Amino acid sequence: MSGLLLGGLGFVAAIVMIFLEIPVAVALGLVGLAGAAMVIGISGAMTVGATTIWDSVTNYTLTMLPLFVLMGNLAAQSGLSGRLYRSMAILLGHRRGGLALATIGASAGFGMISGSSLATTATMSRIALPEMQAAGYSRSLSAGSVAAGGTLGILIPPSTVLVIYAFIAEQSIRELLLATAGPIALAVTLYCLAIWLPLWLGISTAPERERARGAERAEALRELLPPVGIFGLIMGGLYSGLFTANETAAIGAAVVLAYGVFSRRLSWRGFFDAAMDTALTCGALYLVLIGANLFNFFLALSGLPFGLTGMFSGITDQPFLVILLMLAIYLALGTLMDSLAMLLLTVPLFVPIAQAAGIDLVWFGIFAVMVVEMGLITPPVGMNLFVLKTTNPEIQMMELWRGVTPFVLADLVRVAVIIAIPAIITWLPHHAI
């Protein structure tokens, strides 16, 4: 059996196993070990497996991963995430569509803490959806804003997915985190338009509510200061060069811990739960990375990435066509699996092709994360839609599709803008101190 055929069969086997809900780490690790054993023998595969485990858990880039996860868990135990929606609802709820805007903002904040699009969608569907429906918002607008809002958090620093991409693609995590600033601002602007335009056209309904009193608004602003300050600390430290990415993770975790202690909102029980959740989450993430490394080694042995680069050689002088083809593949995979699984499968194959086409790999990392998340809300079978349907079975799928359509269009516009103006992503990381 040729190496390319073996690599292709291994790739298909990994997709099928993930689709059958076998854990990603197990699927990638088993395929990687079995494929490597077929190429270099069982003894060689076992040696590579032992080396891969050691390299994965001792890699310097990944030392920030537990700290970022700990920061998010401490923030959740301190009540930061729970107060985001309430504060934004008070500040924006009196405007037409204000609760939907608050849902977008709170989802971004919660996603920043949880790092999971699916978890954010499930949580916000229980918090924001009932309040919007009670206020008279149309079901399509309510469901669409919850499903779309869940996709934002994974791009906002600290992003565990970008840390993992930096590790696999051997890119600077500092540059990747800085590169998110432009796309985040663009995403928020376009999502606001995706809420307002259907209201203006009469497609959706969102009654205005009474404006909150001054004292309530002042209190809501105070509640927003900690998460905004933490985000500002991360981006400011990275941009100024005052902190490395690893130092930023440590300082962020320390600041959240100090906030929880001094505000008396973090109990000993909460600290213990945050530490346990961090250990469990990071254990799972490191297992995924070990499996991904084994899978990547097998793909390299098979020659599949280089074979694909050769197949793309006819269009590598046209980066636009390469990007469009990758976009189509990501949208298709988004109907089958979650964002992390998609990136772990595709990055080892797509990075050599992007390099051959002259595509900036920092730009490609942001592009890949954006497109992967867009696939999770693309009708008819985006994963976020199924999560929302599961937690709220009374919502019809047609209402879900209608609700997310403006946000999918907004995402398509966002992707088109960053393709047309790549400096939106690349300018800040290349000009930071």
Buried (B, 14 or more C-beta within 10 A) or exposed (E): EEBBEBBBBBBEBBBEBBEEEBBBBBBBBBBBBBBBBBBBEEEEBEEBBEEBBEEBEEBEBBEBBBBBBBBBBBBBBBBBBBBBBBBBBBBBBBBBBBBBBBBBBBBBBBBBBBBBBBBBBBBBBEBBBEBBBEBEBBBBBBBBBBBBBBBBBBBBBBBBBBBBBBBBBEBBBBBBBBBBBBBBEBBBEBBBBBBBBBBEEEBBBBEEBEBBEEEEBEBBEEBBEBBEEBBEBBBEBBBEEEBBBBBBBBBBBBBBBEBBBEEEBBEEEBBEBBBEBBBEBBEEBBBBBBBBBBBBBBBBBBBBBBBBBBEBEEBBEEBEBBBEBBBEBBBEBBBBBBBBBBBBBBBBBBBBBBBBBEBBBBBBBBBBBBBBBBBBBBBEEBBBBBBBBEBBEEBEBEBBBBBBBBBBBBBBBBBEBBBEEBEBBBBBBEEBE
